[in-house]
């Protein structure tokens, strides 16, 4: 691991390499952000239903509002936090996000009304956006040739949170619907306190960029993607990939229940297998695969694995064959780490937060569009108005999106990624 930039002036001795504890802290922070999403899945509907006197229909409607607003907050504030970290340093933004998330969980745990719970969910969407700054931190402290492995570590953190979150929320929710929020609050605050002592700054003052609101919002953040050769193409690849991957949380429960007769237990084990497989690939294989084949071929190869896995999901006649696609889907994670590494090479140190904010905005757009796309596709091909019974249609649409991303990635591979001398602000 190469040393991060120090806060010392130019010409001063280089800073010591970041301690393992600092990178472990970043890993835990991202894991907690993902856990924040998953831990409330089993219990948030129960709390909303409790406030609405058991009205299931109104609960479903309000749950949709909660989810949309949470995604909207991520879309708006991920670029803002990225720009703030470019201007004031990564450490402050990451720590404030941890403390803010912990306090927000306390608000939701104590919420006396639906309005308070909604406000807490809004704040959660804002404070859980620290993954932008965490990604910029990794780009700061790792040399370009090892960034794919660093981003793979963040992908592994997502996998851990995806596996642990819903399971932990379900167990704790069996005691009390509010207990998961208390536990999450304690974990976030404890992690923030730990970070005060172990997390060094990775972006010295001399490499920071002034904060400007026109660059901090989603529109301003997205402007950076058109400032580099090939960067917009790589961002398009990420958008298509993110859009396709939302098919699993959007329709997996309905699809596997309709086609294979799976209940909550089987779906839970399947999602745990997906998260666990992804974690193993991100932690154990990304570095060796990218090191052997390079970032560009790893990007295309990972996407091909993803397209094949979605095809298997959509065409598998049995649940056992459906599971064959899981390891291929895990290998698709190599493409995300490789693509993110390539994009981080195209901008300077003072622009990493802005870049990661723009990529998060792209992810947010996909997250808002995909649920309706796949839900309506599923309904169209199983409803009484269908022309053909094809319940796997959403997964086949996802496969098509991935193969389209392969074509875009192949074109981008011919573009030389090199940062210009300066970026318009």
N, C-alpha and C positions, 0 to 999 in steps of 0.2 A: 504494500500500500504506500503510495507516495504521500509526502506530507501535505497537509492543507496549507493554503496561504495563511500567513500570520498577520496579526494586526500591527506588526512592526513596520516602520517606514522602509522605502526602497533602500536596498543595500545592507539592511540589517541581517543578522544570521537567520537562517530558515527556522521555522517553528518545528517542534518535535512532531512526529507522526501522531495522528489522532489515536487516542486510546481505543482499544477494542470496545470498551464500555460505551463510548460515544456512538459507534455504529450499532451496537446492541440496543442502545436507547432509541435510535431512529427506527430500527426494526420493530421494537415494541410499540412505538408511537403509531406507526402505520397499522400494526396488528390491532391496536385498540380502536383506531378509526373504523376498521372493517368490523371489529367486534361490536362497535356502536351501532352499526347497521343491523347486524345479525341478532344481537341479544334481545332487541325489542320486537323482533318478528313474532315470537309466540305470545307476547304479553300485551303489546300495544292495542290489538283489537279488543282484548278483554277490558282494558281500562276505558277505551272509548265506549264500548258497549255498556259498561257500568254507568258512565255519565249520561248515556242516552236511554236509561231505564230498560235496557235489554232489547231495544228495537234493532233487529238484525239488518234490515234494509238500510236504515239511516246510518248504522255503523259502517256498512260496506261503502256507502257514499262518502262518509267522512274520512274513512281510511284512504280512499283514493285521493282526497284533497290533501291529506297529510303527506302522502307519498310524492305528489306533484310539487308541493311547496318545498319539501326537503330537497328534491332534485334541483329545483329552481335556485335555492340558496347556494347549493354547490356550484351551479353554473355561474352565478354572479360573483361569488366571493372567492372561489379558487384563484382566478386571475388577480384579484385584489391582493390576496395574501402573498402570491408569488411576487408581485411588484413591490409590496412592502418589504419582503425579504431581500430583494435586490437593493433597496434603498437603505435599510436599517440593519441588515444582517439576518442570517437564518436562525440563530439561536433564540433571539427574542420572540420571533413569530412562532416557532415550534413550541416554546415553553408557554407562551400566552394561550396558544391553542389547547394545550394539555389542561391548563388550569381552567380555561373557559369551558371546555367540554365537561370537566369534573363538576363545576358549579352548575352547569346546565342539567346534568343528571340529577342533582339534588332538587332542582326546580321541578323536574318531572316526577321525581319520587314523592314530593310533597304536594303536587298539584291538587288544589281543592275543587277545580272545575275544568271543563273541557277547554275553556279559553286559555287557562294557564298551561295545560298540557300542549296545546297547539303552539303557544309562544315558546315553550321549551323545545319543541320539535324544530321550530324555525331557527333558534339559536344553535341547535345541534347541527343543522345543515351548514351553518356558517363555521362553527368551531371544528367540525370534523373534516374541514377542507385542508388540513395541514399536510396532506400527502403531497401537495404541490411543492411546499417548501422542503419536505423530506427528500423528494426527488432531486431538487436543486442542491441540497446538501451532499447527496451522493455524488452528483456531478462535480462538485467543488473538490472533494477529497479523494477522488479516484482518477488515475490517469486514463486517457481515452481508450487505450487498448483493454482496460479492465472494467469499463463502465457497464458493459452488458451483464457481467457477473453481479455488479452492485445493484443494478435495476432488477436483476433476477432475485436478489435477496428481498427487495421490496415486494416482488410478486409472490415470494414465499410467505411474506408477512400477510398478504391478502389471503392466501390459502389457509394459513393458520386461523385467522380471524373468521373466515367463512366456515370452517369446520367447528371451531369452539363456540362461536357466538350463538347460533340457534340452539345448540345442544345445552349450553349453559343457561340460556334464557328459559328454555323449557323446564329444566330441573328446578331452577330458582323460582320460576313462575308457579310451579306446583305448590310452593310454600305460600307465596303471596305475589300478586301481579306487580307489586311495587318493589319487591326485593331485588330483581335484576338491575334496576336503576341505582339502588343504593350501592350494590357491589361495583357496578361500572363507575360510579362517582369515586369510590374509594380507590379503585385501580388507576383512574386517570390522574387524580390528585397526587397519589403516591409516585406515579411515574414522573409527573412534573417536578416534584420535590427532588427525586433522584437525578433528574436531568440538570437541575441547578448546579449540582456538584460534578457531574461527569461529562456534560456536553460543552465542548469548546466551540467558539465561533469559527466558521469555515470561510467566511467572506470578509476580508479586511476592508477598512474604510477606503483605501486607495482603489479598490476594484468595484465599488458600489456605484449605482446609477441613481440620479435624482428621481424621486417619486412624482409622477404626473398622473392625474386622474384620467386623462384621455388615453393613457396606455394601460391603466389599471383595470378598467372595465373589460367585459368579454370582447367588445368590438375592438378596443385598442390592443388587447392581448393577441387577438387573432391576426392583427396587422403584421406581426412579426413573422408569421408563416409565409407571407409573400415576399419577405426581404432577403431570402437566401435561395440559391439554385437548388431545386430538389426538395426543399423543406415542405412546401405545400403538398407535393406528391406523397411524401411520407406521412404527413398529417392526414391525407385522404385515406391512405392505407389503414391508419389507426382508427379513423372514423368508421370505415366499413367493417373492420374487425370488431370494434366495440359494439356497433349496431347489431351484428350477427350474434355476438355472445349473450346479449340480453334475452335471447330466445329461451335459454335454459331457465332462469328464474321466472320468466313471464308465463311459460306454458308447460313446463315439465310436470308439474303436479297434475294439471288437467289432462295432459296427453298420456302420461303413464297410467293414470287411473282409467281413462277411457279405453286405451288400447290393450293394456296388460293387466288391468284390475288391481294395480298397486294401491295400497293404503298409505297412511302417513309414515308408518314404520319403514316400509320398503323405500319410499321416497327419501326419507331421512338418511338411510344407509347409502342410497345412491349419491345424494349430495355430499355426504361425508367422504365417499370414495372419490368424487370429482375434486373436492378440495384437497384431500390428502395426496392424490396423484399429482395435482398441480404443484403442491408444496415440494414434493420430492424432486420433480423436474427442475423447479426454479432453484432449489438449494443445491442439488447434486449434479445436474447435467448442463445447465446453461453455460457455465464457464468453459467446460470441456468442448461442447459442441461449437460454440462461437470461436473458441481458440483454434479448433481444427479446421472449420469450414469458413470462418470469417463472418462478419456481420451481415453482409448482403445475401449470401447464400443461405445463412441461417434464417433470415427474415422470410425468404421465399419458401424454404423447406418447412418452416413452422406453419406458415399459412396453408400449405398443401395438406399437412396433417389435420389442421382444423377443418378444412373443407371436406375431407374424407370422413372425419368423425361426425360432422353434421349430416352428411349423406347417410351414414350408418344409422344414426338416431332416427332419421325420418323414414327409412325403409325397413328397419328391423321388424320382422314379424313376431318376435318373442322378446321378453324382457332380458333373457340371457344374451341374445345378440345385441340388444341395445347397449349393454354394458361393455361390449367389445370396443365401442367407440370411445370409452373413457380414457384409456391410455393415450390414444391418438390426440384427443382433446388436450390432455396435459402437455404433450409435445408442442402444441400450438403456442404455448406460453413462451417458447424460445423466440418466436417472432416478435412478441411485444418488447422483450428485453433488448433484442438486437436492433429493432427500429428506434427505440428510445435512445439507445447509445449512439446510433448514427445521427439522430437529430441533435443530440447534445454537443456533438463535434462541430456543428454548423454555427454556433453562437459563442460569444465570449463569456467570461466568468460573471460579468455584471448583468448578463442577460438570461442566465439560466432560470431564474425565478419567473421571468416573463414568459420564457418558452414553456416551462412546465405549467404555468397558468393557462397559456393558450391551449396546450394539449388537454388540460383538464376541462376547459370550456368545450372542446371538441367532444370529449367523453360525455359531458353533461348534455349536449345536444342529442347525442345518440341515446342516452338514457331516458330522455323525455319523449323521443319519437318511437323507440322500439316497442314498448309494451303494447301500444295500440296497434302497431303494424302486425305483430305476431298474434295478438289476441283475436283481431278481426279475421286474420288469415285462417286461424284454427276454426273459428266459428263458421266461416264461409265454406269450408270443406268437410264439415260434419253436420251442418244444419239441414233442415228439410228442403232448402232451396238449392242444395249442392247439385252439380252436374256429375261429379264423381266423388266417391267417398275416399278421401285422402287425408287422414288425421295427421300424417307426418309432414303436411305441406309447410308449416312454419319452419321446420328444420331444413327442408329443401330450399326455402327462400334464404335461410341463413347460409347454407352451403353456397348458393349462387353469389351472395354478397362477398363471401370469402374468396371465391375464385375470381371475382371481379377485382378484389384487392390484390390477388396474385398478379394479374395483368398490370395493374398500376405499379406494383413493386418492381416488376421486371423492367418497366420503362424507366423507373427512377434509378435503377442500378447503373444506367448508362450516364447518369449525371454526376459530375464531380461536386462533392459537398465541401465548400470552403468558405469560412466567414469573411465578409468584406472588412475593410478597415474600421468602419463605423456603422452604427445602426441608427436610422432616423428615429428621433424621439419627439 
